């Protein structure tokens, strides 16, 4: 493990302490979990952007054209 010094405003530190206590975990565990959640979020967005960049409009239109042009089924109409 790596030690890291982080400077936080007192109000943020106090709230983290309260939330960690509520979850019966240490402040270190709370911050490590929060950092991991943020990392997962950023990595997911990066992955989705990367996959979206591989898409081609022509492929989308090809598959969209295969969808039958039928009226909406009962219950699926626009409101």
C-alpha contacts under 8 A as a table, 3 or more apart, distances in Angstrom:
res1	aa1	res2	aa2	distance
8	X	12	X	6.28
8	X	13	X	6.05
9	X	12	X	5.36
9	X	13	X	6.32
10	X	13	X	5.07
10	X	14	X	6.06
11	X	14	X	5.14
11	X	15	X	6.23
12	X	15	X	5.16
12	X	16	X	6.15
13	X	16	X	5.11
13	X	17	X	6.19
14	X	17	X	5.08
14	X	18	X	6.28
15	X	18	X	5.02
15	X	19	X	6.14
16	X	19	X	5.13
16	X	20	X	5.92
16	X	27	X	6.70
16	X	30	X	7.45
17	X	20	X	5.17
17	X	21	X	6.07
17	X	26	X	7.97
17	X	27	X	5.89
18	X	21	X	5.17
18	X	22	X	6.17
19	X	22	X	4.98
19	X	23	X	6.31
20	X	23	X	5.14
20	X	24	X	6.02
20	X	25	X	5.16
20	X	26	X	5.82
20	X	27	X	5.63
20	X	29	X	7.94
20	X	30	X	5.78
21	X	24	X	4.78
21	X	25	X	5.99
21	X	26	X	7.06
21	X	27	X	7.98
22	X	25	X	7.80
25	X	29	X	6.17
25	X	30	X	6.66
26	X	29	X	5.10
26	X	30	X	6.23
27	X	30	X	4.99
27	X	31	X	6.16
28	X	31	X	5.25
28	X	32	X	6.03
29	X	32	X	5.08
29	X	33	X	5.99
30	X	33	X	5.19
30	X	34	X	6.13
31	X	34	X	4.99
31	X	35	X	6.07
32	X	35	X	5.15
32	X	36	X	6.14
33	X	36	X	5.05
33	X	37	X	6.14
34	X	37	X	5.13
34	X	38	X	6.25
35	X	38	X	5.16
35	X	39	X	6.08
36	X	39	X	5.00
36	X	40	X	6.12
37	X	40	X	5.14
37	X	41	X	6.21
38	X	41	X	5.03
38	X	42	X	6.24
39	X	42	X	5.25
39	X	43	X	6.08
40	X	43	X	5.11
40	X	44	X	5.98
41	X	44	X	5.15
41	X	45	X	6.31
42	X	45	X	5.19
42	X	46	X	6.20
43	X	46	X	5.00
43	X	47	X	6.14
44	X	47	X	5.06
44	X	48	X	6.15
45	X	48	X	5.10
45	X	49	X	6.06
46	X	49	X	5.20
46	X	50	X	6.10
47	X	50	X	5.06
47	X	51	X	6.16
48	X	51	X	5.09
48	X	52	X	5.99
49	X	52	X	5.03
49	X	53	X	6.12
50	X	53	X	5.20
50	X	54	X	6.74
51	X	54	X	5.30
51	X	55	X	6.96
52	X	55	X	5.34
55	X	59	X	7.50
55	X	60	X	7.90
56	X	59	X	5.35
56	X	60	X	6.55
57	X	60	X	5.07
57	X	61	X	6.17
58	X	61	X	5.11
58	X	62	X	6.06
59	X	62	X	5.02
59	X	63	X	6.38
60	X	63	X	5.42
60	X	64	X	6.01
61	X	64	X	4.89
61	X	65	X	5.97
62	X	65	X	5.30
62	X	66	X	6.80
63	X	66	X	5.20
63	X	67	X	7.10
64	X	67	X	5.49
65	X	68	X	7.58
72	X	75	X	7.96
72	X	76	X	5.64
72	X	77	X	5.56
73	X	76	X	5.44
73	X	77	X	6.90
74	X	77	X	6.58
